[in-house]
Amino acid sequence: MVEDELALVDKRINEFWNKFTSTDTSCQMMGLRGTNKESIKVFAEKMSVKLKEEERMVEMFLEYKNQISRHNKLIQEKKDNLLRLIDEVKGKKQELEVLAVNIQNLKEEYSRKKESISSANKANEERLKRLQKSADLYKDRLGLEIRKIYGEKLQFIFTNIDPKHFESPYMFSLHLNEARDYEVSDSTPHLECLAEFQENVRKTNNFSAFLANVRKAFTAMVYN
């Protein structure tokens, strides 16, 4: 029975093989093979197109990346330039602030000097008024004449000193120096004591006494 069963299995295998290798089956296999080959070709073409598209996208991505890099570089340069300009503006602003402070200090100093000069001018005017008052007082009694000469000086001329020559002039010059003190010079004839009289009038500011002393000195010179 084993032999019969083995013979039956062998028969069925042969039948299956004969059926499988028949003409119709070969045609079907060939058709399937051709269909698969065409499908593979179409798929390969699609893949090729897809790969080309991906390559273009990669190229575009790289180009965009390069553009972004260039833009970032330009932005950084502009940022650096802007920061430098801001620093320069800050520096100029500080210079302007220092300049404004210096200008204000100069204005204040000028105002103080102007006020000082104005006060000094007023004081000089008062002193000149006193001089003029003294001159008017002693003009008739002492034969005194006062003239304004070159260099902002006043020339004091005494007459009626020499009994033999009443018109003979005895004179000296006076002005205010930079310290606003009396300064006497150019006495004719020369008086040795004129420097002493100058120091006294600077200390006492008594100009009437100064004029009287000068006249007395000229008178003493005549009688000696």
JOCOR-V863072 format. One record per backbone hydrogen bond with DSSP energy under -0.5 kcal/mol. CO is the residue of the C=O (numbers start at 1). NH is the residue of the N-H. If there is no record, write none. Layout:
((CO/NH) (CO/NH))
This chain:
((1/5) (2/6) (3/7) (4/8) (5/9) (6/10) (7/11) (8/12) (9/13) (10/14) (11/15) (12/16) (13/17) (14/18) (15/19) (16/20) (17/21) (19/22) (22/26) (23/27) (24/28) (25/29) (26/30) (27/31) (28/32) (29/33) (30/34) (31/35) (32/36) (33/37) (34/38) (35/39) (36/40) (37/41) (38/42) (39/43) (40/44) (41/45) (42/46) (43/47) (44/48) (45/49) (46/50) (47/51) (48/52) (49/53) (50/54) (51/55) (52/56) (53/57) (54/58) (55/59) (56/60) (57/61) (58/62) (59/63) (60/64) (61/65) (62/66) (63/67) (64/68) (65/69) (66/70) (67/71) (68/72) (69/73) (70/74) (71/75) (72/76) (73/77) (74/78) (75/79) (76/80) (77/81) (78/82) (79/83) (80/84) (81/85) (82/86) (83/87) (84/88) (85/89) (86/90) (87/91) (88/92) (89/93) (90/94) (91/95) (92/96) (93/97) (94/98) (95/99) (96/100) (97/101) (98/102) (99/103) (100/104) (101/105) (102/106) (103/107) (104/108) (105/109) (106/110) (107/111) (108/112) (109/113) (110/114) (111/115) (112/116) (113/117) (114/118) (115/119) (116/120) (117/121) (118/122) (119/123) (120/124) (121/125) (122/126) (123/127) (124/128) (125/129) (126/130) (127/131) (128/132) (129/133) (130/134) (131/135) (132/136) (133/137) (134/138) (135/139) (136/140) (137/141) (138/142) (138/144) (139/143) (139/144) (142/159) (143/159) (145/157) (147/149) (147/155) (149/152) (149/153) (153/149) (154/156) (154/174) (155/147) (155/157) (156/158) (156/172) (157/145) (158/170) (161/163) (162/165) (165/162) (165/168) (166/160) (170/158) (171/188) (172/156) (173/185) (174/154) (175/177) (175/183) (177/180) (181/177) (183/175) (185/173) (188/171) (191/194) (192/195) (193/197) (194/198) (195/199) (196/200) (197/201) (198/202) (199/203) (200/204) (201/205) (205/207) (206/210) (207/211) (208/212) (209/213) (210/214) (211/215) (212/216) (213/217) (214/218) (215/219) (216/220) (217/221) (218/222) (219/223) (220/224))
